[in-house]
């Protein structure tokens, strides 16, 4: 038996049933190839009705087949990781590295300060030596209310952190903890019951103070006069025009003042609003992250960096230790640049009304992990500081993640603050490699993806860690317009990467494994599916109205590959989703919105162009189907028999689309609540759909 010091800190297991899946995938691909053969060999002659639609469907089916191949790369060889935190503690408990945690917020009106503070408090309470933990809040809105909320959170942390560690509390976001625990079942003994009541009362007191400031829209003069940190807002013009504001709220180097109510050390806590000027582009979240990297290097300089979105709190207090099992592993740790945890959400409905990232988290990310590691998704990710700053991988390098005992030059807190402000200025990055070869890359809406890709292309690997208890929980959009905007931003950003110099197709060629490259391309080309989907959801319906068949007849052997691919592909996807704990029915600030969301009623309530497009397509589908049924009813039994023989697949496609669009029809015409589709959208979409059907029918 190997000695304890030689045992690995994590293990990797390959998924079972890989051979069976590969045989099935090969059979699906054979069916796809037969569909292509059918389309090419049966193209109508020039002048025949349906030729244009036939060619359009051929193009769509070629694209769907190609994209399906991309998705198989992330299913071909999935791996699963398991950490051994007990071994880690036995070997390195006293040598853990410093950890700097970045929480980013941008607008106090959209991201409520109380939500942000719960995230901050959750990461301050990690089960980790507090003297090695530093938390940085980047406020790109430069809000004095957010700063005030952070000061109040710092006071509450003196009670919350010891309470969490004493009773092993999970989760360590106060709001999430109090929601998940009632006073009756949150206690195990009388002493804990008393502490529970006290800590909840303290939380409510903090919450009331912060919410009152939010309602007033400002911090009272009395509070401002007590804290000199507010003087930094004296030169404040607007959120887009102000000096660097930096305040060390808790100085972890101070053993006297930086202690909780039980005398134990507190983590360092820092507020930063980087300098903003109208004439300088601030590069959004990437710019904020790069400013945090530089500021933290002056103050704490932790070797390990974690960044989380302000609405994504820590749900697992051992996540840092899970990460260190990978990075401090003696055999493979030196190869790993970052550890990515999945994006999970706490507010999903039972049947996940607007879907989720479930299959990506439970299937695809594990598959990409086998080729060199998951993509960096911008939150819930632990990075080595040096790799994020541009260091290239070397086989001879060692995993240097241990605590650095060398003493740094000790500056007074005020001197340290003033000296550090310069690295958060607008001009600091001029004529430097920041945003290019150092830090997060600029020039793309999804800067996290190209940053992770560049790290992989420098020879590093990453690891996907998906523990049984989710490491982070965030908020999913609760309305259809919000989810559409989010998906539009993701898809456009990823497609922008495909067209840029950082495209996985050429930038990563020869630098990472082919499977890894295909995994990146699967997301880069996600947006391109819209064209093929549009073709397949309109042309067969319009030609159904004309009575023109675009698919094999029921008696034709060519129907077999269509039926096999359709049934096989979607049955597998359905089983896969159920295996990921999805449900069969799967497909906020406003109280009414929240109630409808909890009841799984789609929230429209917006007249955006995206909703108009969706409504028009849904009504076009319904009009075409109604017109077809009317004509066949008039034609009688012979017409119905002919339609069954020649048009079955088109009718099936139309019927499926009608079922999918039922919530849209309800929102357009049947619902009366505030979340229904706006009347203007209903009128416009109906006129466009009917006009299109009439014109297409008359042009025949």
C-alpha positions in Angstrom: 0.0 0.0 0.0 1.3 3.4 -0.9 2.4 5.7 1.9 0.0 8.6 2.7 2.4 11.2 1.3 2.4 9.6 -2.1 -1.4 9.3 -2.4 -3.0 11.7 -4.9 -5.1 14.6 -3.6 -7.8 13.9 -6.3 -8.8 11.1 -8.6 -10.3 11.0 -12.0 -12.8 8.4 -13.2 -14.1 7.9 -16.7 -17.8 7.6 -17.3 -19.4 4.2 -17.6 -21.3 3.2 -20.8 -18.9 5.1 -23.2 -18.8 2.2 -25.7 -22.6 1.9 -25.8 -23.0 5.7 -26.4 -20.3 5.7 -29.1 -22.1 2.9 -31.0 -25.4 4.8 -30.7 -23.8 8.1 -31.8 -22.3 6.4 -34.8 -25.7 5.0 -35.8 -27.2 8.5 -35.5 -24.5 9.9 -37.7 -25.1 7.2 -40.3 -28.8 8.2 -40.3 -27.8 11.9 -40.8 -25.6 10.9 -43.7 -28.5 9.1 -45.3 -30.7 12.2 -44.9 -28.1 14.2 -46.7 -28.0 11.6 -49.5 -31.8 11.7 -49.8 -31.8 15.5 -50.0 -29.1 15.6 -52.7 -30.6 12.8 -54.8 -34.2 14.1 -54.7 -33.8 17.8 -55.4 -36.7 19.0 -57.6 -35.9 20.0 -61.1 -35.6 23.7 -62.0 -39.0 25.2 -62.2 -40.7 22.6 -60.0 -42.5 23.9 -56.9 -40.5 23.3 -53.7 -37.0 23.5 -55.2 -36.1 26.6 -53.2 -37.4 25.1 -50.0 -35.7 21.7 -50.7 -32.3 23.4 -51.1 -32.9 25.5 -48.0 -33.7 22.3 -46.0 -30.6 20.6 -47.3 -28.5 23.5 -46.1 -30.2 23.4 -42.7 -29.8 19.7 -42.4 -26.1 19.9 -43.3 -25.6 22.5 -40.6 -27.6 20.6 -38.0 -25.5 17.5 -38.7 -22.2 19.4 -38.4 -23.3 21.1 -35.2 -24.5 17.7 -33.8 -20.9 16.4 -34.4 -19.6 19.4 -32.4 -21.8 18.5 -29.5 -20.7 14.9 -29.5 -17.1 15.9 -28.8 -18.2 17.0 -25.3 -20.0 13.6 -24.7 -17.4 11.2 -26.2 -15.3 10.7 -23.1 -16.6 12.4 -19.9 -14.6 12.3 -16.7 -15.5 12.9 -13.1 -13.2 14.3 -10.4 -13.2 13.5 -6.7 -11.1 15.3 -4.1 -9.5 14.0 -0.9 -9.7 17.0 1.5 -8.6 15.0 4.5 -5.2 14.2 2.8 -4.8 17.8 1.9 -5.3 18.9 5.5 -2.9 16.3 6.8 -0.1 17.5 4.5 -0.6 21.2 4.0 -2.9 22.6 6.6 -0.3 25.1 7.8 1.0 25.9 4.3 -2.2 26.9 2.5 -1.7 29.9 0.2 -3.3 33.3 0.4 -6.6 33.6 -1.4 -7.9 36.8 -2.9 -11.7 36.8 -3.6 -13.2 39.3 -6.1 -16.9 40.2 -6.0 -18.0 42.5 -8.9 -21.0 44.8 -8.9 -21.8 47.6 -11.3 -25.2 49.2 -10.5 -26.8 49.5 -7.1 -30.2 50.0 -8.7 -30.1 46.7 -10.6 -28.0 44.7 -8.1 -29.4 45.5 -4.6 -26.7 46.2 -2.0 -28.2 43.6 0.4 -27.9 40.9 -2.3 -24.3 41.9 -2.8 -23.5 41.9 0.9 -24.9 38.4 1.3 -22.4 37.3 -1.4 -19.6 39.1 0.4 -20.5 37.6 3.8 -20.7 34.1 2.3 -17.1 34.2 0.9 -15.7 35.9 4.1 -17.0 32.9 6.0 -15.1 30.2 4.1 -13.7 27.3 6.2 -10.2 28.7 5.7 -7.5 30.5 7.8 -8.9 34.1 7.9 -5.5 35.6 8.0 -4.9 34.1 4.5 -8.2 35.3 3.1 -8.9 38.7 1.5 -12.2 39.8 0.0 -12.4 42.7 -2.6 -15.6 44.3 -3.7 -15.4 46.1 -7.0 -18.1 48.7 -7.3 -18.2 50.0 -10.9 -21.2 52.1 -10.0 -19.1 54.0 -7.4 -22.1 54.1 -5.1 -21.6 55.4 -1.6 -24.6 53.3 -0.6 -22.8 50.2 -1.6 -19.8 51.3 0.4 -22.0 52.0 3.4 -23.6 48.6 3.1 -20.1 47.0 3.0 -19.2 48.8 6.3 -22.4 47.5 7.9 -21.6 44.0 6.6 -18.1 44.2 8.1 -19.7 44.9 11.5 -22.1 42.0 11.1 -19.3 39.7 10.0 -17.8 39.9 13.5 -20.8 37.9 14.7 -21.7 36.0 11.6 -18.3 34.3 10.9 -17.8 32.8 14.4 -21.5 31.7 14.3 -20.9 29.9 11.0 -17.7 28.2 12.2 -19.1 27.2 15.6 -22.2 25.5 14.2 -20.8 24.5 10.8 -23.5 26.5 9.0 -24.3 25.8 5.3 -25.0 27.9 3.3 -23.0 30.9 4.6 -25.0 33.5 2.9 -27.2 34.9 5.8 -30.3 35.4 3.6 -30.1 32.0 2.1 -29.4 30.4 5.5 -32.4 32.1 7.2 -34.7 31.2 4.3 -33.6 27.5 4.4 -33.9 27.2 8.2 -36.8 28.0 10.4 -36.2 28.8 14.0 -37.7 25.4 15.0 -35.5 23.2 12.9 -32.4 25.3 12.7 -31.2 24.4 16.2 -29.9 21.3 17.8 -29.7 22.5 21.4 -30.9 25.4 23.6 -27.6 27.2 23.3 -27.7 27.2 19.5 -31.3 28.3 19.6 -30.4 31.4 21.6 -27.5 32.1 19.2 -29.8 31.7 16.2 -32.3 34.2 17.5 -29.5 36.7 18.3 -27.7 36.4 14.9 -31.0 36.7 13.0 -31.9 39.8 15.0 -28.5 41.3 14.2 -29.0 40.5 10.5 -32.4 42.2 10.4 -30.9 45.2 12.1 -28.2 45.4 9.4 -30.7 44.8 6.7 -33.0 47.6 7.9 -30.2 50.1 8.0 -29.1 49.3 4.5 -32.6 49.2 3.0 -33.4 52.6 4.6 -30.3 54.1 2.9 -31.4 52.6 -0.4 -34.9 54.0 0.0 -33.5 57.5 0.8 -31.1 57.2 -2.1 -28.2 58.5 0.0 -26.3 58.1 3.2 -27.3 60.3 6.0 -25.0 63.2 7.0 -24.7 61.7 10.5 -23.3 58.5 9.1 -21.0 60.4 6.7 -19.5 62.5 9.6 -18.6 59.3 11.6 -16.6 57.7 8.8 -13.9 59.5 7.0 -14.0 57.1 4.1 -17.0 59.0 2.7 -14.8 62.0 2.1 -13.5 60.2 -1.1 -16.9 61.0 -2.6 -16.4 64.8 -2.2 -14.8 64.9 -5.7 -17.4 62.5 -7.2 -19.2 63.8 -10.3 -21.0 60.7 -11.6 -20.6 56.9 -11.9 -18.8 57.5 -15.2 -16.6 60.4 -13.9 -14.8 60.1 -10.6 -11.4 59.4 -9.0 -10.2 56.0 -7.8 -12.0 55.2 -4.5 -10.2 52.7 -2.3 -10.9 51.8 1.3 -9.5 49.0 3.3 -12.5 48.3 5.5 -10.9 45.5 7.5 -7.1 45.4 7.6 -6.3 41.7 8.2 -2.7 42.7 9.2 -4.0 44.4 12.3 -4.2 41.7 15.1 -6.0 44.1 17.5 -8.8 45.6 15.4 -9.3 43.0 12.7 -11.0 40.5 15.1 -14.5 39.1 15.5 -16.5 39.1 18.7 -14.6 36.0 20.0 -11.2 37.4 19.4 -10.4 35.5 16.2 -8.9 37.1 13.1 -11.1 38.4 10.4 -10.4 38.3 6.6 -9.1 41.5 4.9 -12.0 43.4 3.3 -11.5 46.1 0.6 -13.8 48.4 -1.3 -12.7 49.6 -4.7 -14.3 51.9 -7.3 -11.7 52.3 -10.0 -11.3 55.6 -11.7 -13.7 56.4 -14.5 -13.5 59.2 -17.0 -15.8 59.8 -20.0 -12.9 59.9 -22.5 -11.5 56.5 -21.4 -13.1 53.2 -22.3 -13.4 51.2 -19.0 -13.8 47.7 -20.7 -16.7 46.6 -18.5 -16.2 43.6 -16.2 -12.8 42.7 -17.7 -11.5 46.2 -16.8 -12.8 45.8 -13.3 -11.2 42.4 -12.8 -7.8 43.6 -14.1 -8.0 46.6 -11.7 -8.7 44.1 -8.9 -5.8 41.9 -9.8 -3.4 44.9 -9.6 -4.9 46.4 -6.4 -4.9 43.0 -4.6 -1.2 42.4 -5.6 -0.3 45.5 -3.6 -2.4 44.7 -0.6 -2.5 40.9 0.0 -1.0 39.3 -3.1 -2.7 36.0 -2.7 -1.5 33.2 -5.0 -5.0 32.0 -5.6 -7.8 34.2 -7.0 -11.5 33.6 -7.0 -14.0 35.7 -8.8 -17.8 35.5 -8.3 -20.7 37.6 -9.6 -22.4 39.7 -7.0 -25.6 37.5 -7.2 -23.7 34.2 -6.8 -23.1 33.4 -3.2 -20.9 30.7 -1.8 -23.0 27.6 -1.0 -20.1 25.3 0.1 -17.6 26.5 2.7 -15.1 23.9 1.6 -14.8 25.0 -2.0 -11.3 26.5 -1.5 -10.1 23.2 -0.1 -11.6 21.3 -3.0 -9.6 23.7 -5.3 -6.4 23.2 -3.5 -6.7 19.4 -3.8 -6.1 20.0 -7.6 -3.6 22.8 -7.5 -1.4 21.3 -4.7 -1.4 17.7 -6.0 2.2 16.6 -6.2 1.9 14.8 -9.6 -0.5 16.9 -11.6 -1.1 20.1 -9.7 1.6 22.0 -11.6 -0.3 21.6 -14.9 -3.5 23.2 -13.7 -4.1 26.9 -14.2 -7.7 27.2 -13.0 -10.5 25.3 -11.4 -14.0 26.0 -12.7 -17.1 25.2 -10.7 -20.6 25.0 -12.3 -23.1 27.9 -12.5 -26.0 26.7 -10.5 -29.1 28.7 -9.6 -31.2 28.8 -6.4 -34.4 30.2 -7.9 -35.3 27.7 -10.6 -38.8 26.4 -10.6 -39.5 22.7 -10.2 -39.8 22.2 -14.0 -37.3 24.9 -14.8 -39.6 27.2 -16.7 -36.9 28.9 -18.8 -34.6 25.9 -18.8 -31.2 26.0 -17.2 -27.6 25.0 -17.6 -28.3 21.5 -16.2 -27.1 19.5 -19.2 -24.0 21.7 -19.7 -23.1 21.4 -16.0 -23.7 17.7 -15.7 -22.7 16.3 -19.1 -20.9 18.7 -21.5 -18.5 20.3 -19.0 -17.4 16.8 -17.8 -16.8 15.9 -21.4 -14.6 18.9 -22.2 -12.7 18.3 -19.0 -11.3 15.1 -20.5 -9.5 17.0 -23.3 -7.7 19.7 -21.2 -10.3 21.3 -19.0 -13.5 23.3 -19.0 -14.0 26.8 -20.4 -13.6 29.8 -18.0 -17.2 31.1 -17.6 -16.5 34.3 -15.7 -17.7 33.3 -12.2 -17.1 30.6 -9.7 -13.6 30.1 -10.9 -10.3 29.8 -9.0 -7.2 31.0 -10.9 -3.5 31.0 -10.2 -2.5 34.6 -10.0 0.6 34.1 -12.2 -1.2 32.3 -15.0 -4.0 34.9 -15.2 -1.2 37.5 -15.5 0.3 35.8 -18.6 2.7 33.1 -17.3 3.3 30.3 -19.8 3.3 26.6 -18.9 6.5 24.8 -18.5 6.9 21.1 -17.8 9.8 21.8 -15.4 7.7 24.2 -13.3 6.5 23.1 -9.9 3.2 23.7 -8.1 4.2 26.8 -6.1 1.0 27.3 -4.1 2.3 27.2 -0.5 2.1 30.1 1.9 4.9 32.6 1.4 6.4 33.4 4.8 8.6 36.2 3.5 7.7 39.5 5.1 6.6 42.3 2.8 7.3 45.9 3.4 4.7 47.0 6.0 3.0 50.3 5.1 0.5 52.1 7.2 -3.1 51.6 6.0 -3.5 55.1 4.7 -0.2 55.1 2.9 -1.0 51.7 1.4 -4.4 53.0 0.2 -2.9 56.1 -1.4 -0.1 54.2 -3.1 -2.5 51.6 -4.5 -5.0 54.0 -6.0 -2.7 54.7 -9.0 -3.0 51.1 -10.3 -6.8 51.6 -10.5 -6.5 54.7 -12.6 -7.7 55.1 -16.2 -4.3 55.7 -17.6 -2.4 52.9 -15.8 -2.9 50.4 -18.6 -1.7 52.6 -21.4 1.3 51.1 -23.3 1.1 47.9 -21.2 0.1 44.4 -21.9 -3.0 44.5 -19.7 -6.0 43.3 -21.6 -3.8 41.7 -24.1 -1.3 39.3 -22.6 -2.0 40.1 -19.0 -5.2 39.7 -17.1 -8.6 39.3 -18.7 -8.6 40.1 -22.4 -10.5 43.1 -23.9 -12.5 43.5 -27.0 -15.2 40.9 -26.6 -18.5 40.8 -24.7 -17.6 37.4 -23.3 -14.1 38.2 -22.2 -14.0 35.2 -19.9 -14.1 32.7 -22.8 -11.2 34.1 -24.7 -9.2 34.6 -21.5 -9.6 30.9 -20.7 -8.8 29.9 -24.3 -5.6 31.9 -24.3 -4.5 30.2 -21.0 -5.2 26.8 -22.5 -3.2 27.8 -25.6 -0.3 28.7 -23.4 -0.1 25.0 -22.5 -2.1 25.0 -19.2 -4.9 22.7 -18.3 -8.0 23.4 -16.2 -10.2 21.2 -14.1 -14.0 21.0 -13.7 -15.0 20.5 -10.0 -18.7 19.6 -9.5 -19.1 18.6 -5.8 -22.2 17.0 -4.4 -23.0 20.2 -2.6 -23.1 23.1 -5.1 -20.2 25.5 -4.6 -22.1 28.6 -5.7 -25.7 29.5 -6.2 -26.9 32.5 -8.2 -30.1 34.0 -9.6 -31.5 32.9 -12.9 -33.6 35.4 -14.9 -37.3 35.3 -13.9 -38.9 36.7 -17.1 -38.7 35.6 -20.8 -37.4 39.0 -22.0 -34.5 38.8 -19.5 -33.6 35.2 -20.5 -33.7 36.2 -24.2 -31.4 39.2 -23.6 -29.1 37.0 -21.6 -28.9 34.3 -24.3 -28.6 36.9 -27.0 -25.6 38.4 -25.2 -24.0 34.9 -24.7 -24.6 33.7 -28.3 -23.5 37.0 -29.9 -20.4 37.2 -27.8 -19.4 33.6 -28.6 -20.0 34.2 -32.3 -17.9 37.4 -32.1 -15.1 35.2 -30.8 -15.5 32.8 -33.8 -15.1 35.8 -36.1 -12.2 37.3 -34.2 -8.5 36.5 -34.1 -9.2 34.4 -31.0 -11.4 32.0 -32.9 -10.9 28.4 -31.7 -10.9 27.4 -35.3 -7.5 29.0 -36.0 -6.1 30.7 -32.8 -6.2 27.3 -31.0 -5.2 25.2 -34.0 -2.3 23.0 -33.0 -2.2 24.4 -29.5 -4.9 22.3 -27.8 -6.4 18.9 -28.5 -8.9 18.5 -31.3 -11.7 17.5 -28.9 -10.9 20.6 -26.8 -11.1 22.7 -29.9 -14.4 21.3 -30.9 -15.7 21.9 -27.4 -14.9 25.6 -27.8 -16.4 25.7 -31.3 -19.7 24.2 -30.0 -20.3 27.4 -28.0 -18.7 29.8 -30.6 -21.1 28.6 -33.3 -24.2 28.4 -31.0 -25.7 31.6 -32.6 -25.4 30.2 -36.1 -28.1 27.7 -35.3 -30.7 30.5 -35.6 -30.6 30.5 -39.4 -31.0 26.7 -39.8 -33.7 26.8 -37.1 -35.5 29.6 -38.9 -35.5 27.7 -42.2 -36.8 24.5 -40.6 -39.5 26.3 -38.6 -40.9 28.3 -41.5 -40.4 26.6 -44.9 -42.1 23.3 -44.2 -45.0 25.1 -42.7 -45.5 27.5 -45.6 -45.3 24.7 -48.1 -47.7 22.7 -46.0 -50.2 25.4 -46.8 -49.5 24.8 -50.5 -49.7 21.1 -50.2 -46.1 20.6 -51.3 -44.3 17.7 -49.7 -40.7 18.3 -48.6 -40.1 15.0 -46.8 -40.3 11.3 -47.8 -43.7 9.6 -48.2 -44.9 7.2 -45.5 -44.3 4.2 -47.8 -40.8 5.3 -48.8 -37.8 3.5 -47.2 -36.2 7.0 -47.0 -38.6 7.7 -44.2 -36.5 5.3 -42.0 -33.4 7.5 -41.5 -35.6 10.6 -40.8 -37.6 8.7 -38.2 -34.6 7.1 -36.6 -32.6 10.3 -36.3 -35.6 12.3 -34.9 -36.7 9.6 -32.4 -33.2 8.5 -31.5 -31.7 12.0 -31.0 -34.6 13.4 -29.0 -35.1 10.3 -26.9 -31.4 10.4 -26.0 -31.6 14.1 -25.1 -34.7 13.4 -23.0 -33.1 10.5 -21.1 -29.9 12.6 -20.7 -31.9 15.5 -19.2 -33.7 13.1 -16.8 -30.4 11.6 -15.8 -29.3 15.1 -14.9 -32.3 15.3 -12.5 -34.4 17.2 -14.9 -38.2 16.8 -15.0 -40.6 15.7 -17.7 -42.2 19.1 -18.0 -39.0 20.9 -18.4 -38.5 22.4 -21.8 -37.1 39.2 -8.7 -37.9 42.0 -7.5 -41.6 42.5 -8.5 -43.9 40.5 -6.3 -46.4 39.7 -9.0 -43.6 38.5 -11.3 -42.2 36.3 -8.5 -45.6 34.7 -8.0 -46.1 34.0 -11.6 -42.6 32.6 -11.9 -43.2 30.3 -8.9 -46.4 29.0 -10.6 -44.3 28.5 -13.8 -46.3 31.0 -15.8 -44.2 32.6 -18.5 -43.5 36.3 -18.0 -43.7 38.4 -21.1 -44.8 42.0 -20.3 -42.4 43.6 -22.8 -42.7 44.9 -26.3 -39.2 44.0 -27.4 -38.5 43.1 -31.0 -37.4 39.6 -29.9 -40.9 38.9 -28.6 -42.4 40.2 -31.8 -40.3 37.7 -33.8 -41.3 34.8 -31.5 -45.0 35.7 -31.6 -45.0 36.1 -35.4 -43.3 32.7 -36.0 -45.7 31.0 -33.5 -48.8 32.6 -35.2 -47.4 31.8 -38.7 -47.2 28.2 -37.6 -50.7 28.2 -36.3 -52.1 29.9 -39.5 -50.4 27.5 -41.8 -51.7 24.5 -39.9 -55.2 25.9 -39.8 -55.2 26.6 -43.5 -53.9 23.1 -44.3 -56.6 21.4 -42.1 -59.3 23.5 -43.7 -58.2 22.6 -47.2 -58.0 18.9 -46.4 -61.4 19.0 -44.7 -62.9 20.4 -47.8 -61.1 17.8 -50.0 -62.7 15.0 -48.0 -61.4 11.5 -47.3 -59.3 11.2 -50.5 -57.5 14.4 -49.6 -56.9 13.3 -46.1 -55.5 9.9 -47.3 -53.2 11.7 -49.7 -52.0 14.1 -47.1 -51.3 11.2 -44.7 -49.1 9.5 -47.3 -47.2 12.6 -48.5 -47.3 15.2 -45.7 -47.1 13.3 -42.4 -43.7 14.5 -41.3 -44.6 18.1 -42.1 -47.8 17.8 -40.2 -45.9 16.3 -37.3 -43.4 19.1 -37.3 -46.1 21.7 -37.4 -47.9 19.9 -34.5 -44.8 19.8 -32.3 -44.1 23.5 -32.9 -47.7 24.3 -31.9 -47.3 22.4 -28.6 -44.0 24.2 -27.9 -45.6 27.6 -28.6 -48.7 27.0 -26.4 -47.4 29.4 -23.7 -47.0 32.1 -26.4 -50.6 31.6 -27.6 -51.8 31.9 -24.0 -49.7 35.1 -23.5 -51.0 36.6 -26.7 -54.7 36.0 -26.3 -55.9 34.1 -23.2 -54.1 35.7 -20.2 -55.3 38.9 -18.5 -52.5 39.4 -16.0 -49.7 42.0 -16.2 -47.3 39.3 -17.5 -49.2 38.7 -20.7 -47.9 39.7 -24.1 -48.4 43.4 -24.9 -51.4 44.1 -27.2 -49.1 45.9 -29.7 -47.0 42.7 -30.1 -50.2 40.6 -30.5 -51.6 42.9 -33.3 -48.3 43.3 -35.1 -47.5 39.6 -35.1 -51.0 38.6 -36.2 -51.0 41.0 -39.1 -47.5 39.9 -40.3 -48.3 36.2 -39.9 -51.6 36.4 -41.8 -50.2 38.6 -44.5 -47.3 36.2 -45.1 -49.6 33.2 -45.4 -51.9 34.9 -47.8 -49.1 36.2 -50.0 -47.4 32.8 -50.0 -50.6 31.0 -50.9 -51.5 33.4 -53.7 -48.0 33.3 -55.2 -48.4 29.6 -55.9 
